[in-house]
Amino acid sequence: MGDTGFHVPPAKIDRLATAYRPEAGKLVVADEAVGGMWSRPPKFEAGDAGLASTVDDYLAFARLLLADGRHQGRQLLSSAAVRAMTMNHLTPRQRKGGVAILGKAAGWGYGVAVGVDAVPGQPVPGSFGWLGGFGTLWRSDPARDIPAILLTQRAFESPTPAPLYDAFERAAGLR
């Protein structure tokens, strides 16, 4: 994953897209590619947000988890680590408190949302992935060996993603 990090080096900054956010019915710049927050190292690398990546790196990561921690013939994560990452660790009460972010049918693993309950319109049980606030969506369904990735330039305006994300997951059979 040579193109994933908490900032984009100067030699690659021309590959980074400008991010937009909705404001008063229009899209306005949320972060410029050149000179924006990813054009320099952060003061502190957060464990829950802030990575910049490419679709190729995202897909490599998704495939790694679907392959039980193996990538190009090498075991990079143990099977136990992948299981721990992709299973729900929240109690029913915690899940109820996270509905605004996770939805009605999901829980949380180690770094990824996890589909838990079969609820129409919600991620399928056993699926896992991530919605990023700057317009990314990744969800994998290990039962069908399907990774799905959508990268946009539109930041979320609320915890509920825009209808495009729901339509994408439905088209991929992940809802």
VOBA-1610 file (N, C-alpha, C; in pm, whole numbers, padded with zeros to 5 digits, always signed):
BEGIN
Met+00084-00118+00000Met+00000+00000+00000Met+00089+00124+00000Gly+00163+00141-00106Gly+00258+00251-00118Gly+00196+00388-00138Asp+00067+00395-00163Asp+00001+00523-00184Asp-00098+00557-00073Thr-00081+00499+00044Thr-00169+00526+00158Thr-00087+00585+00271Gly-00136+00694+00326Gly-00066+00757+00437Gly-00146+00872+00495Phe-00090+00933+00597Phe-00157+01044+00663Phe-00127+01178+00595His-00045+01173+00491His-00027+01290+00405His+00020+01239+00269Val+00011+01325+00171Val+00053+01290+00035Val+00183+01365+00007Pro+00291+01293-00025Pro+00418+01361-00049Pro+00411+01452-00171Pro+00497+01555-00175Pro+00494+01650-00287Pro+00501+01584-00424Ala+00575+01476-00438Ala+00588+01410-00569Ala+00457+01347-00617Lys+00361+01327-00526Lys+00233+01263-00563Lys+00113+01355-00545Ile+00134+01477-00498Ile+00022+01564-00464Ile-00066+01596-00584Asp-00012+01594-00704Asp-00093+01623-00823Asp-00196+01514-00850Arg-00184+01400-00784Arg-00281+01291-00799Arg-00398+01303-00703Leu-00388+01392-00605Leu-00492+01408-00504Leu-00601+01502-00555Ala-00725+01462-00535Ala-00839+01543-00579Ala-00881+01641-00469Thr-00933+01754-00509Thr-00991+01850-00415Thr-01119+01791-00358Ala-01141+01812-00229Ala-01262+01762-00162Ala-01364+01876-00150Tyr-01491+01840-00165Tyr-01599+01937-00158Tyr-01699+01897-00050Arg-01774+01996-00003Arg-01881+01971+00094Arg-02001+02055+00053Pro-02121+02005+00083Pro-02241+02082+00051Pro-02259+02199+00148Glu-02299+02311+00092Glu-02329+02429+00174Glu-02433+02512+00100Ala-02546+02533+00165Ala-02655+02614+00108Ala-02693+02569-00033Gly-02701+02437-00053Gly-02744+02383-00180Gly-02639+02379-00289Lys-02515+02415-00257Lys-02405+02413-00354Lys-02289+02334-00295Leu-02198+02293-00381Leu-02075+02230-00334Leu-01966+02336-00326Val-01901+02343-00210Val-01790+02435-00190Val-01667+02355-00151Val-01551+02414-00170Val-01426+02345-00139Val-01418+02318+00011Ala-01395+02192+00045Ala-01374+02152+00184Ala-01224+02143+00215Asp-01147+02099+00115Asp-01003+02089+00130Asp-00938+02087-00008Glu-00848+02181-00030Glu-00773+02187-00155Glu-00673+02072-00161Ala-00651+02019-00279Ala-00551+01914-00293Ala-00412+01971-00263Val-00372+02071-00338Val-00242+02134-00316Val-00258+02238-00206Gly-00179+02225-00101Gly-00186+02319+00011Gly-00288+02280+00117Gly-00365+02175+00095Gly-00465+02131+00190Gly-00407+02046+00301Met-00496+01989+00383Met-00450+01918+00502Met-00368+01793+00472Trp-00386+01730+00358Trp-00308+01611+00326Trp-00177+01643+00255Ser-00149+01770+00231Ser-00026+01806+00161Ser+00093+01818+00257Arg+00069+01797+00386Arg+00176+01803+00486Arg+00146+01701+00597Pro+00247+01652+00664Pro+00222+01556+00772Pro+00140+01620+00884Pro+00047+01544+00942Pro-00031+01598+01053Pro+00056+01607+01179Lys+00014+01690+01273Lys+00086+01699+01401Lys+00076+01568+01477Phe-00039+01500+01461Phe-00060+01372+01528Phe-00141+01283+01434Glu-00091+01164+01406Glu-00162+01070+01321Glu-00271+01001+01402Ala-00395+01025+01366Ala-00509+00967+01437Ala-00528+00821+01394Gly-00572+00739+01487Gly-00595+00599+01455Gly-00731+00574+01394Asp-00818+00675+01392Asp-00955+00654+01344Asp-00990+00735+01221Ala-00899+00815+01170Ala-00933+00900+01056Ala-00807+00961+00999Gly-00820+01015+00878Gly-00714+01097+00822Gly-00626+01034+00717Leu-00650+00910+00680Leu-00568+00850+00576Leu-00611+00899+00437Ala-00513+00917+00352Ala-00538+00939+00210Ala-00492+00813+00140Ser-00565+00771+00037Ser-00532+00646-00030Ser-00575+00650-00176Thr-00553+00540-00242Thr-00596+00522-00381Thr-00690+00401-00387Val-00761+00389-00497Val-00851+00274-00512Val-00770+00144-00517Asp-00650+00148-00575Asp-00568+00027-00580Asp-00526-00018-00440Asp-00484+00075-00356Asp-00445+00040-00219Asp-00565-00006-00138Tyr-00678+00064-00155Tyr-00801+00025-00084Tyr-00839-00119-00122Leu-00832-00149-00251Leu-00868-00282-00299Leu-00770-00387-00246Ala-00643-00354-00239Ala-00544-00449-00183Ala-00578-00480-00037Phe-00616-00378+00039Phe-00653-00398+00179Phe-00780-00482+00190Ala-00879-00449+00109Ala-01005-00526+00111Ala-00979-00672+00076Arg-00898-00696-00025Arg-00866-00834-00065Arg-00786-00906+00043Leu-00698-00835+00111Leu-00621-00893+00221Leu-00716-00948+00328Leu-00815-00870+00366Leu-00909-00915+00469Leu-00996-01029+00418Leu-01039-01021+00292Leu-01119-01130+00235Leu-01038-01259+00222Ala-00907-01247+00209Ala-00819-01364+00195Ala-00764-01408+00330Asp-00832-01370+00438Asp-00795-01414+00572Asp-00653-01373+00610Gly-00611-01254+00564Gly-00482-01201+00602Gly-00368-01229+00506Arg-00399-01296+00395Arg-00295-01329+00297Arg-00297-01229+00182His-00176-01194+00135His-00163-01105+00019His-00043-01151-00062Gln-00065-01180-00187Gln+00040-01223-00279Gln+00123-01338-00221Gly+00051-01436-00166Gly+00116-01556-00115Gly+00179-01544+00022Arg+00168-01428+00086Arg+00228-01408+00218Arg+00119-01383+00321Gln+00136-01440+00439Gln+00043-01417+00550Gln+00088-01290+00621Leu+00015-01178+00598Leu+00052-01050+00658Leu-00020-01024+00789Leu-00141-01078+00803Leu-00217-01072+00928Leu-00260-01213+00962Ser-00261-01245+01089Ser-00307-01378+01128Ser-00457-01391+01104Ser-00503-01512+01086Ser-00647-01537+01071Ser-00722-01486+01192Ala-00665-01503+01311Ala-00729-01456+01433Ala-00742-01304+01433Ala-00643-01234+01383Ala-00650-01087+01377Ala-00759-01043+01281Val-00770-01109+01166Val-00874-01074+01069Val-01012-01100+01129Arg-01029-01214+01194Arg-01158-01243+01260Arg-01192-01137+01363Ala-01094-01099+01444Ala-01117-00997+01547Ala-01152-00863+01484Met-01087-00828+01376Met-01116-00701+01309Met-01256-00697+01253Thr-01303-00809+01201Thr-01426-00811+01121Thr-01546-00870+01194Met-01539-00879+01326Met-01655-00924+01403Met-01699-00812+01498Asn-01827-00812+01531Asn-01882-00710+01619Asn-01831-00727+01763His-01788-00616+01822His-01744-00616+01961His-01832-00528+02050Leu-01938-00474+01994Leu-02026-00386+02071Leu-02137-00464+02140Thr-02176-00418+02256Thr-02292-00473+02326Thr-02418-00419+02259Pro-02534-00482+02284Pro-02658-00427+02228Pro-02680-00280+02267Arg-02648-00244+02389Arg-02665-00105+02432Arg-02571-00012+02355Gln-02448-00053+02334Gln-02353+00029+02258Gln-02399+00044+02113Arg-02448-00066+02056Arg-02499-00059+01918Arg-02615+00038+01908Lys-02705+00033+02005Lys-02818+00125+02005Lys-02770+00270+02010Gly-02669+00296+02088Gly-02613+00431+02097Gly-02541+00475+01971Gly-02500+00380+01886Gly-02427+00413+01764Gly-02511+00411+01638Val-02642+00400+01651Val-02730+00389+01534Val-02712+00506+01436Ala-02690+00627+01487Ala-02676+00743+01399Ala-02558+00728+01303Ile-02455+00660+01345Ile-02336+00641+01261Ile-02338+00504+01192Leu-02370+00399+01266Leu-02360+00263+01213Leu-02486+00213+01144Gly-02600+00272+01172Gly-02726+00219+01121Gly-02785+00118+01219Lys-02902+00067+01184Lys-02977-00022+01275Lys-02921-00163+01286Ala-02846-00206+01187Ala-02810-00347+01181Ala-02661-00375+01194Ala-02582-00274+01229Ala-02437-00293+01229Ala-02378-00280+01369Gly-02261-00335+01381Gly-02179-00323+01500Gly-02043-00271+01460Trp-01945-00293+01546Trp-01812-00241+01519Trp-01708-00345+01554Gly-01616-00368+01461Gly-01503-00457+01485Gly-01385-00373+01530Tyr-01266-00412+01493Tyr-01148-00332+01522Tyr-01116-00250+01398Gly-01178-00133+01389Gly-01153-00041+01278Gly-01251-00048+01164Val-01349-00136+01170Val-01446-00147+01060Val-01587-00168+01116Ala-01684-00116+01040Ala-01824-00145+01071Ala-01853-00287+01025Val-01941-00356+01098Val-01971-00496+01070Val-02122-00515+01063Gly-02170-00573+00952Gly-02312-00606+00943Gly-02344-00719+01040Val-02446-00698+01125Val-02478-00796+01228Val-02615-00860+01206Asp-02718-00778+01189Asp-02855-00827+01178Asp-02908-00814+01036Ala-02993-00907+00996Ala-03058-00900+00865Ala-03175-00802+00874Val-03153-00680+00826Val-03254-00575+00825Val-03259-00519+00684Pro-03377-00519+00619Pro-03385-00464+00483Pro-03327-00323+00476Gly-03247-00299+00373Gly-03188-00168+00352Gly-03062-00142+00432Gln-03018-00239+00512Gln-02897-00224+00592Gln-02790-00321+00541Pro-02662-00297+00573Pro-02556-00387+00527Pro-02585-00533+00565Val-02552-00624+00474Val-02580-00765+00497Val-02496-00818+00614Pro-02553-00910+00691Pro-02477-00969+00802Pro-02347-01032+00753Gly-02242-01009+00830Gly-02110-01063+00796Gly-02027-00969+00709Ser-02092-00871+00646Ser-02015-00776+00566Ser-01941-00680+00660Phe-01839-00617+00607Phe-01762-00522+00687Phe-01705-00415+00596Gly-01675-00300+00653Gly-01619-00192+00573Gly-01616-00060+00648Trp-01613+00046+00570Trp-01590+00178+00626Trp-01652+00284+00538Leu-01717+00380+00601Leu-01762+00502+00534Leu-01672+00613+00582Gly-01604+00679+00490Gly-01515+00789+00528Gly-01583+00923+00510Gly-01563+01012+00602Gly-01630+01141+00602Gly-01601+01228+00480Phe-01493+01202+00408Phe-01463+01279+00289Phe-01508+01209+00161Gly-01606+01119+00174Gly-01670+01065+00054Gly-01626+00928+00009Thr-01573+00847+00098Thr-01533+00712+00059Thr-01629+00609+00117Leu-01643+00500+00047Leu-01720+00386+00096Leu-01647+00260+00053Trp-01628+00172+00148Trp-01575+00039+00119Trp-01655-00060+00202Arg-01702-00164+00139Arg-01769-00272+00211Arg-01733-00402+00139Ser-01705-00504+00218Ser-01675-00636+00164Ser-01775-00737+00218Asp-01811-00831+00134Asp-01899-00941+00173Asp-01820-01071+00160Pro-01768-01125+00271Pro-01688-01246+00262Pro-01768-01368+00216Ala-01898-01370+00238Ala-01978-01485+00194Ala-01977-01498+00042Arg-01964-01387-00027Arg-01961-01389-00174Arg-01827-01344-00231Asp-01729-01317-00143Asp-01595-01274-00183Asp-01601-01148-00270Ile-01681-01050-00225Ile-01700-00927-00302Ile-01649-00807-00222Pro-01549-00737-00277Pro-01514-00606-00221Pro-01577-00498-00309Ala-01633-00396-00249Ala-01692-00285-00325Ala-01635-00155-00271Ile-01587-00070-00361Ile-01523+00056-00321Ile-01580+00169-00405Leu-01619+00277-00339Leu-01667+00397-00407Leu-01590+00514-00349Leu-01520+00587-00435Leu-01447+00706-00393Leu-01508+00827-00461Thr-01549+00924-00381Thr-01603+01048-00436Thr-01523+01164-00380Gln-01554+01282-00422Gln-01489+01403-00373Gln-01584+01483-00283Arg-01694+01423-00241Arg-01798+01494-00167Arg-01800+01449-00021Ala-01768+01540+00068Ala-01769+01511+00211Ala-01913+01491+00258Phe-01929+01408+00359Phe-02061+01388+00417Phe-02106+01515+00487Glu-02236+01540+00482Glu-02290+01657+00550Glu-02360+01619+00680Ser-02376+01490+00703Ser-02438+01441+00826Ser-02391+01297+00847Pro-02424+01238+00962Pro-02387+01097+00981Pro-02454+01003+00880Thr-02565+01046+00822Thr-02634+00965+00722Thr-02576+00998+00585Pro-02516+00902+00518Pro-02457+00929+00387Pro-02562+00967+00283Ala-02518+01037+00180Ala-02604+01075+00069Ala-02662+00949+00002Pro-02776+00962-00065Pro-02841+00845-00128Pro-02751+00769-00226Leu-02652+00834-00283Leu-02560+00768-00376Leu-02494+00646-00312Tyr-02456+00656-00187Tyr-02386+00548-00119Tyr-02479+00427-00099Asp-02601+00453-00061Asp-02701+00347-00045Asp-02726+00279-00180Ala-02741+00359-00286Ala-02765+00304-00419Ala-02648+00218-00465Phe-02527+00262-00437Phe-02408+00186-00473Phe-02407+00050-00404Glu-02432+00050-00272Glu-02431-00075-00198Glu-02544-00168-00243Arg-02658-00113-00274Arg-02769-00196-00324Arg-02731-00258-00459Ala-02672-00179-00547Ala-02632-00231-00678Ala-02529-00342-00665Ala-02443-00332-00563Ala-02340-00435-00539Ala-02396-00554-00461Gly-02523-00547-00420Gly-02584-00656-00344Gly-02540-00661-00200Leu-02494-00549-00147Leu-02443-00544-00010Leu-02544-00488+00089Arg-02665-00463+00044Arg-02776-00417+00132Arg-02898-00498+00099
//
